Amino acid sequence: MSYKPSRRAVALEYGKRLAPVMTAKGQGETAELIIEEAKKQGIHIAEDPQLVALLGQLEVNEEIPESLYVAVSVILSWVYWLKGMEPGDEKGLDSSVD
């Protein structure tokens, strides 16, 4: 018998505050709904189970801690590249990362 762990997801927003903020989190069906909504909104999705586990310890609307800045900045730089953006462009956009 194999055990399949429940899928987990978090959503991040960056641009309105100085640090990224976790705007949603969930596992199982809630995670699937977060991912489905992100896809509908055209939000880029990165899969990093270890980072999701760490971010999942935060409360919704909490800024990410400095200890996770490097890991999150790697994801954000990927999203910037995909969108053809440069640092600072997010100040004029509603940017989210899942």
C-alpha positions as CSV (number, residue, x, y, z in Angstrom):
1,M,0.0,0.0,0.0
2,S,1.5,3.4,-1.0
3,Y,0.8,6.6,0.8
4,K,0.3,9.7,-1.3
5,P,0.8,12.9,0.7
6,S,-1.9,15.6,0.5
7,R,-1.0,18.3,-2.0
8,R,-0.1,21.7,-0.4
9,A,-0.1,25.2,-1.9
10,V,0.6,28.7,-0.9
11,A,0.1,32.0,-2.7
12,L,2.4,34.9,-2.4
13,E,1.9,38.6,-3.4
14,Y,4.7,41.0,-3.9
15,G,4.7,44.7,-4.8
16,K,2.3,46.3,-2.3
17,R,4.6,45.9,0.7
18,L,8.4,45.8,1.2
19,A,8.4,42.0,1.6
20,P,6.3,39.3,-0.1
21,V,3.2,38.3,1.8
22,M,1.5,35.0,1.9
23,T,-2.1,35.5,0.8
24,A,-3.4,32.0,0.9
25,K,-2.5,28.5,2.0
26,G,-4.1,25.1,2.1
27,Q,-3.7,21.4,1.6
28,G,-5.8,18.8,-0.2
29,E,-8.9,20.2,-1.8
30,T,-8.0,23.7,-0.6
31,A,-4.6,23.5,-2.3
32,E,-6.3,22.2,-5.5
33,L,-8.6,25.2,-5.4
34,I,-5.7,27.7,-4.9
35,I,-3.9,26.1,-7.8
36,E,-7.0,26.1,-10.0
37,E,-7.7,29.8,-9.3
38,A,-4.1,30.7,-10.0
39,K,-4.3,29.0,-13.4
40,K,-7.5,30.8,-14.2
41,Q,-5.9,34.2,-13.3
42,G,-2.8,33.4,-15.4
43,I,-0.6,33.3,-12.3
44,H,2.7,31.4,-12.7
45,I,3.0,28.3,-10.5
46,A,6.3,27.1,-9.1
47,E,6.5,23.7,-7.5
48,D,8.9,23.6,-4.5
49,P,7.6,21.3,-1.7
50,Q,10.3,22.2,0.8
51,L,9.6,26.0,0.3
52,V,5.8,25.4,0.6
53,A,6.4,23.5,3.8
54,L,8.3,26.4,5.3
55,L,5.9,29.0,4.0
56,G,2.9,26.9,5.3
57,Q,4.1,27.6,8.8
58,L,3.2,31.3,8.3
59,E,-0.2,32.9,8.9
60,V,-2.2,34.3,5.9
61,N,-1.3,37.9,5.3
62,E,2.0,37.5,7.1
63,E,5.2,38.8,5.5
64,I,7.7,36.1,4.7
65,P,10.7,36.1,7.2
66,E,14.1,37.3,6.1
67,S,15.4,33.7,6.4
68,L,13.3,32.8,3.3
69,Y,14.1,35.9,1.2
70,V,16.7,34.1,-1.0
71,A,14.4,31.1,-1.7
72,V,11.5,33.4,-2.6
73,S,13.6,35.8,-4.6
74,V,14.7,32.9,-6.9
75,I,11.0,32.1,-7.5
76,L,10.2,35.8,-8.1
77,S,13.1,36.2,-10.5
78,W,11.8,33.3,-12.5
79,V,8.3,35.0,-12.6
80,Y,9.9,38.3,-13.6
81,W,11.8,36.6,-16.5
82,L,8.6,34.8,-17.7
83,K,6.7,38.1,-17.7
84,G,9.5,40.1,-19.2
85,M,9.7,42.3,-16.1
86,E,12.6,44.0,-14.3
87,P,12.9,44.6,-10.6
88,G,10.8,47.6,-9.6
89,D,8.1,46.8,-12.3
90,E,6.0,45.1,-9.6
91,K,5.3,48.4,-7.9
92,G,2.8,49.1,-10.7
93,L,1.3,45.5,-10.9
94,D,-0.6,43.1,-8.8
95,S,1.9,40.3,-8.8
96,S,1.3,36.9,-7.2
97,V,3.3,33.7,-7.1
98,D,2.0,30.3,-6.1
